[in-house]
Amino acid sequence: MDFGVPKEVRDHQSEARVGLTPAGVKGLVLEGHTVYVEQNAGLRSGFHDEKYREYGGQIVFSAAELYGRSDVVVKVARPAQQEHRHFRPGQTIFSFLHLQVASPDLYQALADKEITAVAMEMIRDEMGCLPVLQPMSEVAGRLAPIIAGQMLMTTVGGRGTLLGGIPGVTRGSVVILGAGVLGTNAARAFLGLGAQVIVLDNNIGKLEHVDELLDGRVTTLLATQHNLDRISEFADVLVGAIQVSGRRAEQLVTADMVRRMRSGSVIIDFAIDDGGCIATSRPTTLNDPVFRVDDVLHYCVPNATASVARTTSYGLTNALLPYLLEMGEFGILGLLDHRPGFAHGINLYQGNLANPEVAAALGRPVAAKIPLGAD
């Protein structure tokens, strides 16, 4: 099978991640596959063309050539508009699609070219977990206190609060909405700085897991309207860590709640990939990541993990490579026999909508009548 790894172009000034590391390319080549890598695709992640060549990758010099040669394209961000013209009919494209909040022209281009579009954030394993999204969530969670600490500094207009405090001075208060992988990693990282951490979720089982995992050092609350109203009044940092699959994120924090937050406090909305869980959120970029609403600093960068592109690219390759290897050996329908949870990631099959959640979010019918639900 012919695989392709393009250079990312969406928000190209700050998108430094790459779909496969040289080691991932080597894994495919050793199994007899051909892997095309666009020139400088991995450069900003620290992976040079020479290393891709050394490991068996073939360097091509344009996106048009890469898409034209590849049966399967492996990228990070969803395809940008300038990439649509390169789609090859019948191709398979892997990326973090978030199709439910994407521009309609992307869906139309995928449908017109009869693309099989795999949303990596929606692939499930036999336990119902999201194995390809997981390393992204782990990285984002561990980045959260680094981002928050910088935004709280007086020099950038923040509240001037040191998250860990000092003896005789109170610690910063951090509220995390969501007790999944991202929220749990964020809670652990904030605890490591000495912050006071409160985690909210509407799933009591997840709250019990966080409580046990972190030895009772975090306060856990059900995400009731009463509790959500209370937390807005004392949080120095509010982290949106809601993870959804195929749907827009629910807005748990209203504009009125943001208005009641302390001057100079910080919001980090990691749910912005799916539309955001804070009413005042809007997507920003790594080059211009912060804006203010009611004197509350907002950080809403969809590709926040691109700020540590090398770590993120390694984590993505580790999670994705087993699926690519089995697809190369068995084809996409054969892969489903071995990993039925992969079906959840298939948004379009040969240009036809195949995922009910995405179809509902787009207001369109499911059109692909193929064996995509073996699990």
C-alpha positions as CSV (number, residue, x, y, z in Angstrom):
1,M,0.0,0.0,0.0
2,D,1.2,3.5,-0.7
3,F,1.1,5.9,2.3
4,G,1.7,9.6,2.3
5,V,2.7,12.1,5.0
6,P,2.1,15.7,3.9
7,K,3.4,18.9,5.3
8,E,0.8,20.5,7.5
9,V,-0.6,23.8,6.0
10,R,-3.5,24.7,8.3
11,D,-2.4,27.6,10.5
12,H,1.0,26.8,8.9
13,Q,2.9,29.4,11.0
14,S,2.3,27.4,14.2
15,E,1.3,23.9,13.1
16,A,4.5,22.0,13.6
17,R,3.2,18.4,14.2
18,V,3.6,15.6,11.6
19,G,1.5,12.6,10.9
20,L,4.3,10.0,11.2
21,T,7.8,10.2,12.7
22,P,10.7,8.6,10.8
23,A,10.4,5.5,13.1
24,G,6.8,5.2,12.0
25,V,7.7,5.4,8.4
26,K,10.3,2.7,9.0
27,G,7.7,0.4,10.5
28,L,5.6,0.6,7.4
29,V,8.5,0.2,5.0
30,L,9.7,-2.9,6.8
31,E,6.3,-4.5,6.0
32,G,6.7,-3.8,2.3
33,H,4.8,-0.6,2.0
34,T,5.8,2.6,0.2
35,V,5.8,5.8,2.2
36,Y,5.9,9.2,0.5
37,V,6.9,12.2,2.7
38,E,6.5,15.7,1.5
39,Q,9.7,17.8,1.7
40,N,10.2,19.3,5.2
41,A,7.0,17.7,6.6
42,G,8.7,16.8,9.8
43,L,11.2,19.7,10.0
44,R,9.5,21.8,12.7
45,S,9.1,18.6,14.8
46,G,12.8,18.1,14.6
47,F,12.6,15.3,12.0
48,H,14.8,16.0,8.9
49,D,14.2,14.7,5.4
50,E,17.5,12.8,5.6
51,K,16.2,10.7,8.5
52,Y,13.0,9.9,6.6
53,R,15.2,8.8,3.7
54,E,17.5,6.7,5.9
55,Y,14.4,4.9,7.2
56,G,13.0,4.1,3.8
57,G,10.7,7.1,3.1
58,Q,10.6,8.6,-0.3
59,I,10.7,12.4,-0.3
60,V,8.4,14.2,-2.7
61,F,8.4,18.0,-3.4
62,S,4.8,19.1,-3.5
63,A,1.5,18.3,-1.9
64,A,0.0,17.6,-5.4
65,E,2.6,14.8,-5.9
66,L,2.1,13.4,-2.5
67,Y,-1.7,13.2,-2.7
68,G,-1.4,11.9,-6.3
69,R,0.8,9.0,-5.3
70,S,-0.8,8.0,-2.0
71,D,-3.6,5.5,-1.3
72,V,-3.6,6.5,2.3
73,V,-2.8,10.0,3.5
74,V,-1.8,10.4,7.2
75,K,-1.9,13.9,8.6
76,V,-2.6,15.7,11.9
77,A,-4.9,18.7,11.2
78,R,-8.0,18.3,9.0
79,P,-7.3,19.2,5.4
80,A,-7.2,22.9,4.6
81,Q,-9.1,24.3,1.6
82,Q,-5.9,24.5,-0.5
83,E,-5.5,20.7,-0.1
84,H,-9.0,19.8,-1.3
85,R,-8.0,20.0,-5.0
86,H,-5.3,17.4,-4.4
87,F,-7.7,14.7,-3.2
88,R,-7.5,11.6,-5.3
89,P,-10.8,9.8,-5.9
90,G,-11.2,6.8,-3.6
91,Q,-8.4,7.8,-1.3
92,T,-8.3,7.3,2.5
93,I,-7.4,10.2,4.7
94,F,-6.5,10.0,8.4
95,S,-6.6,13.2,10.5
96,F,-8.1,14.8,13.5
97,L,-11.2,15.8,11.5
98,H,-13.7,17.2,14.0
99,L,-16.0,17.3,11.0
100,Q,-19.0,18.4,13.0
101,V,-17.4,21.9,13.5
102,A,-15.5,22.1,10.2
103,S,-16.3,24.3,7.3
104,P,-18.9,22.7,5.0
105,D,-16.6,22.9,2.1
106,L,-14.5,20.1,3.6
107,Y,-17.4,17.7,3.8
108,Q,-18.3,18.5,0.2
109,A,-14.8,17.9,-1.0
110,L,-14.6,14.6,0.8
111,A,-17.9,13.5,-0.6
112,D,-17.2,14.7,-4.2
113,K,-14.0,12.8,-4.4
114,E,-15.4,9.7,-2.7
115,I,-12.9,9.9,0.1
116,T,-12.9,7.5,3.1
117,A,-12.3,9.9,5.9
118,V,-11.0,8.6,9.2
119,A,-11.4,10.9,12.2
120,M,-8.5,9.8,14.5
121,E,-10.1,11.4,17.5
122,M,-13.1,9.0,17.2
123,I,-11.3,5.7,16.8
124,R,-12.3,3.4,19.7
125,D,-10.6,0.3,21.1
126,E,-12.2,-2.9,22.6
127,M,-12.7,-1.1,25.9
128,G,-14.5,1.9,24.3
129,C,-11.5,4.2,24.9
130,L,-10.0,6.6,22.4
131,P,-6.5,5.3,21.8
132,V,-5.3,7.8,19.2
133,L,-6.8,10.8,20.9
134,Q,-5.4,9.7,24.3
135,P,-1.8,10.9,23.8
136,M,-3.1,14.3,22.5
137,S,-5.2,14.6,25.7
138,E,-2.3,13.5,27.9
139,V,0.0,16.2,26.3
140,A,-2.7,18.9,26.6
141,G,-3.4,18.1,30.2
142,R,0.2,18.3,31.1
143,L,0.6,21.5,29.2
144,A,-2.3,23.2,31.1
145,P,-0.3,24.4,34.2
146,I,2.5,25.7,32.0
147,I,0.0,27.8,29.9
148,A,-1.9,28.9,33.0
149,G,1.2,29.9,34.9
150,Q,2.3,32.2,32.1
151,M,-1.1,33.7,31.6
152,L,-1.5,34.5,35.3
153,M,1.6,36.6,35.4
154,T,1.2,40.3,36.0
155,T,3.4,41.1,33.1
156,V,0.8,39.8,30.6
157,G,-2.2,41.3,32.5
158,G,-3.0,38.2,34.5
159,R,-4.1,38.1,38.1
160,G,-0.5,37.9,39.4
161,T,-1.1,34.6,41.3
162,L,1.5,32.0,41.8
163,L,-0.3,28.7,41.4
164,G,1.6,27.0,44.3
165,G,1.6,30.0,46.6
166,I,4.1,30.3,49.4
167,P,4.0,29.7,53.1
168,G,1.5,32.2,54.5
169,V,0.0,33.0,51.1
170,T,-2.9,31.1,49.6
171,R,-2.4,28.9,46.6
172,G,-4.1,29.4,43.2
173,S,-7.5,27.8,42.7
174,V,-7.9,25.7,39.6
175,V,-11.2,24.3,38.3
176,I,-11.2,21.5,35.7
177,L,-14.4,20.7,33.8
178,G,-14.1,17.0,32.8
179,A,-12.6,14.0,34.5
180,G,-11.4,12.1,31.4
181,V,-7.9,11.6,30.2
182,L,-7.2,15.3,29.6
183,G,-8.8,16.4,32.9
184,T,-7.0,13.8,34.9
185,N,-3.6,14.7,33.5
186,A,-4.3,18.3,34.1
187,A,-5.3,17.7,37.7
188,R,-2.1,15.7,38.3
189,A,0.0,18.4,36.7
190,F,-1.6,21.3,38.6
191,L,-1.2,19.3,41.9
192,G,2.5,18.9,41.1
193,L,2.8,22.7,41.2
194,G,1.0,22.9,44.5
195,A,-2.3,24.4,43.3
196,Q,-5.7,23.8,44.9
197,V,-7.6,21.6,42.3
198,I,-11.3,21.0,41.9
199,V,-12.6,18.6,39.2
200,L,-16.2,18.5,38.0
201,D,-17.9,15.9,35.9
202,N,-21.4,14.5,35.5
203,N,-20.1,10.9,35.8
204,I,-19.6,9.9,39.4
205,G,-17.6,6.9,38.3
206,K,-15.0,9.2,36.7
207,L,-14.9,11.4,39.8
208,E,-14.3,8.3,41.9
209,H,-11.5,7.3,39.6
210,V,-9.8,10.7,39.9
211,D,-10.2,10.7,43.6
212,E,-8.6,7.3,44.0
213,L,-5.8,7.9,41.4
214,L,-4.8,11.2,43.1
215,D,-5.1,9.9,46.6
216,G,-7.9,12.3,47.5
217,R,-5.8,15.4,47.0
218,V,-8.4,17.0,44.6
219,T,-11.9,18.1,45.4
220,T,-14.4,16.4,43.2
221,L,-17.9,17.8,42.4
222,L,-20.8,16.8,40.2
223,A,-21.2,19.2,37.3
224,T,-24.6,20.5,38.5
225,Q,-25.8,24.0,37.5
226,H,-25.4,25.0,41.2
227,N,-21.8,23.8,41.4
228,L,-20.9,25.4,38.0
229,D,-22.3,28.7,39.2
230,R,-20.3,28.6,42.4
231,I,-16.9,27.8,40.8
232,S,-17.0,30.8,38.5
233,E,-16.7,33.1,41.4
234,F,-13.4,31.8,42.9
235,A,-11.5,30.1,40.2
236,D,-8.1,31.6,39.2
237,V,-7.9,29.1,36.4
238,L,-10.8,27.4,34.6
239,V,-9.9,24.5,32.3
240,G,-12.4,23.1,29.8
241,A,-11.5,19.5,29.5
242,I,-14.8,18.2,28.1
243,Q,-14.3,15.4,25.6
244,V,-17.1,14.5,23.1
245,S,-17.2,12.2,20.2
246,G,-18.8,13.3,16.9
247,R,-20.8,16.1,18.5
248,R,-20.4,19.7,19.4
249,A,-19.2,20.4,22.9
250,E,-21.9,21.4,25.4
251,Q,-21.4,25.0,26.7
252,L,-21.3,24.5,30.4
253,V,-20.1,28.0,31.3
254,T,-22.3,30.9,30.3
255,A,-21.2,34.4,29.5
256,D,-22.8,35.5,32.8
257,M,-20.6,33.1,34.7
258,V,-17.5,34.4,32.9
259,R,-18.6,38.0,33.8
260,R,-18.5,37.0,37.5
261,M,-15.0,35.6,37.4
262,R,-12.2,37.5,39.0
263,S,-10.3,40.2,37.0
264,G,-7.2,38.7,35.5
265,S,-8.3,35.1,35.9
266,V,-7.7,32.6,33.1
267,I,-9.8,30.3,31.0
268,I,-8.2,27.5,28.9
269,D,-10.8,25.8,26.7
270,F,-9.4,22.6,25.3
271,A,-12.8,21.7,24.0
272,I,-12.5,24.4,21.4
273,D,-11.7,21.5,18.9
274,D,-15.4,20.6,19.2
275,G,-16.8,24.1,19.4
276,G,-15.8,25.0,23.0
277,C,-17.5,24.4,26.4
278,I,-17.3,28.1,27.4
279,A,-19.8,30.5,25.9
280,T,-17.2,33.2,25.4
281,S,-14.6,31.0,23.7
282,R,-13.5,31.4,20.0
283,P,-10.6,29.6,18.3
284,T,-7.2,31.3,18.5
285,T,-3.7,30.3,17.2
286,L,-0.4,29.6,18.8
287,N,0.9,32.9,17.3
288,D,-1.9,34.9,18.9
289,P,-3.4,32.6,21.5
290,V,-5.0,34.9,24.1
291,F,-7.9,37.3,24.1
292,R,-9.9,39.0,26.9
293,V,-13.6,39.0,27.7
294,D,-14.8,40.9,30.8
295,D,-11.1,41.1,31.8
296,V,-10.8,37.3,31.8
297,L,-8.0,35.9,29.7
298,H,-9.0,33.2,27.3
299,Y,-6.7,30.6,25.7
300,C,-8.6,28.7,23.0
301,V,-6.0,27.1,20.7
302,P,-7.3,24.0,18.9
303,N,-3.8,22.7,18.2
304,A,-2.3,23.6,21.5
305,T,-0.2,20.4,21.5
306,A,1.7,21.6,18.5
307,S,3.7,23.8,20.9
308,V,5.5,20.6,21.9
309,A,5.4,19.1,18.4
310,R,8.1,16.5,18.8
311,T,6.6,14.8,21.8
312,T,3.1,15.0,20.3
313,S,4.3,13.5,17.0
314,Y,5.9,10.6,18.7
315,G,2.8,9.9,20.8
316,L,0.6,10.1,17.8
317,T,2.8,7.7,15.8
318,N,2.9,5.2,18.7
319,A,-0.9,5.1,18.9
320,L,-1.7,5.2,15.1
321,L,0.9,2.8,13.7
322,P,-0.8,-0.5,14.7
323,Y,-3.9,0.6,12.8
324,L,-1.9,1.6,9.7
325,L,0.0,-1.7,9.7
326,E,-3.1,-3.8,9.9
327,M,-4.8,-1.7,7.2
328,G,-1.8,-2.2,5.0
329,E,-2.0,-5.9,5.5
330,F,-5.8,-6.5,5.5
331,G,-7.4,-3.4,3.9
332,I,-9.9,-1.2,5.7
333,L,-12.7,-3.8,5.9
334,G,-10.2,-6.5,7.0
335,L,-9.0,-4.1,9.7
336,L,-12.5,-3.8,11.0
337,D,-12.6,-7.6,11.5
338,H,-9.5,-7.3,13.8
339,R,-10.4,-4.0,15.4
340,P,-14.1,-3.4,15.2
341,G,-13.9,-0.2,17.3
342,F,-12.1,1.4,14.3
343,A,-15.5,1.8,12.7
344,H,-16.3,4.7,15.0
345,G,-13.5,6.7,13.4
346,I,-14.9,6.3,9.8
347,N,-16.8,9.5,9.2
348,L,-17.2,8.9,5.5
349,Y,-16.8,5.7,3.5
350,Q,-16.1,6.2,-0.2
351,G,-17.7,9.7,0.1
352,N,-20.8,8.5,2.0
353,L,-21.5,9.5,5.6
354,A,-21.0,6.5,7.8
355,N,-21.0,7.7,11.4
356,P,-24.4,8.4,13.0
357,E,-23.2,11.0,15.5
358,V,-21.4,13.0,12.8
359,A,-24.4,12.7,10.5
360,A,-26.7,13.9,13.2
361,A,-24.4,16.9,14.0
362,L,-24.3,17.8,10.3
363,G,-28.1,17.3,9.8
364,R,-27.5,14.7,7.1
365,P,-28.6,11.0,6.8
366,V,-26.2,8.1,7.2
367,A,-25.6,6.9,3.7
368,A,-22.9,4.2,3.9
369,K,-24.6,0.8,4.3
370,I,-21.5,-1.3,4.9
371,P,-20.3,-3.5,7.8
372,L,-19.0,-0.6,10.0
373,G,-20.6,-1.6,13.2
374,A,-19.3,-5.1,14.0
375,D,-18.6,-4.1,17.6
